[in-house]
Amino acid sequence: MNFNTLQVGERFMKQGMDGFEGGQFDAAPRRRRGRRLSEIFAEIARDANGDISIGDIRDTLGKRSFAPLLVLFAAFNLIPLPPGASAILGLPLLIVAAQMAFGSNRAWLPTFITRRSLSAAQFRMVTDWVVPRLIRLEQVIRPRYWPFWRRQGDRVIGLIALVLSISITLPIPLGNWLPAFATALLGLALSERDGILFAVGSVVGVASLAVIGVVVGGAGFATHAFMVWLG
């Protein structure tokens, strides 16, 4: 690892990074505010020196910090990339979401994923796109109307994110953006215990699945009609 994970981690602890760790809060949203995700991602990018592996990012965020990981991996799928990239980038998101849904206490990723790396320039390109949008969202979200008690929210959001992440990995042109956006909203909702944002993210998630269903159904109908025409 080529950037000082220990120093970054110490800064997070001093600023209340524990506030982001999934499943560590009661249902009541009143708590001392931890650092915003935009600040965390910006600091990782600023301190980066050399290649940054997925394992480095996971360790810096904290192995029990499901919400930041959910937002980060969803954000990777929001950036315009070559066709087929979502099949690779959606895999870490799927693994994290599955662990949340099954009630895991720690985020585990297989070695072949944690060893994959980005250069510091590539990671800064990602954060330069993500952080300003995160800041705008963070200006309107806050702890409110959280409907879950303790770790129930982790499991519910994990289950929804699991379904969405499966759709992200499907080879559907432009079919990954909307479910990835919904997953990012759900991750932010979990990090802030914002029930309104959770509702918005859920609605966007349902809409994204409906759009994918229409696209797949339309493609199937067109293929069937073409085969009938040929036959």
LINKAHU-V390961 format. One record per backbone hydrogen bond with DSSP energy under -1.0 kcal/mol. CO is the residue of the C=O (numbers start at 1). NH is the residue of the N-H. If there is no record, write none. Layout:
CO_NH ; CO_NH
This chain:
3_5 ; 4_8 ; 5_9 ; 6_10 ; 7_11 ; 8_12 ; 9_13 ; 10_14 ; 11_15 ; 12_17 ; 13_16 ; 16_19 ; 17_20 ; 18_21 ; 21_24 ; 36_40 ; 37_41 ; 38_42 ; 39_43 ; 40_44 ; 41_45 ; 42_46 ; 43_47 ; 52_118 ; 53_57 ; 54_58 ; 55_59 ; 56_60 ; 57_61 ; 58_62 ; 62_65 ; 63_107 ; 64_22 ; 64_66 ; 65_69 ; 66_70 ; 67_71 ; 68_72 ; 69_73 ; 70_74 ; 71_75 ; 72_76 ; 75_78 ; 82_85 ; 85_88 ; 85_89 ; 86_90 ; 90_94 ; 91_95 ; 92_96 ; 93_97 ; 94_98 ; 95_99 ; 96_100 ; 97_101 ; 98_102 ; 99_104 ; 100_103 ; 110_113 ; 110_114 ; 111_115 ; 113_116 ; 114_55 ; 116_54 ; 118_52 ; 119_123 ; 120_124 ; 121_125 ; 122_126 ; 123_127 ; 124_128 ; 125_129 ; 126_130 ; 127_131 ; 130_134 ; 131_135 ; 132_136 ; 133_137 ; 134_138 ; 135_139 ; 137_140 ; 144_195 ; 149_152 ; 151_155 ; 152_156 ; 153_157 ; 154_158 ; 155_159 ; 156_160 ; 157_161 ; 158_162 ; 159_163 ; 160_164 ; 161_165 ; 162_166 ; 163_167 ; 164_168 ; 165_169 ; 170_172 ; 172_175 ; 176_180 ; 177_181 ; 178_182 ; 179_183 ; 180_184 ; 181_185 ; 182_186 ; 183_187 ; 184_188 ; 185_189 ; 186_190 ; 187_191 ; 188_192 ; 189_193 ; 189_194 ; 193_144 ; 194_198 ; 195_199 ; 196_200 ; 197_201 ; 198_202 ; 199_203 ; 200_204 ; 201_205 ; 202_206 ; 203_207 ; 204_208 ; 205_209 ; 206_210 ; 207_211 ; 208_212 ; 209_213 ; 210_214 ; 211_215 ; 212_216 ; 213_217 ; 214_218 ; 215_219 ; 216_220 ; 217_221 ; 218_222 ; 219_223 ; 220_224 ; 221_225 ; 222_226 ; 223_227 ; 224_228 ; 225_229 ; 226_230 ; 227_231
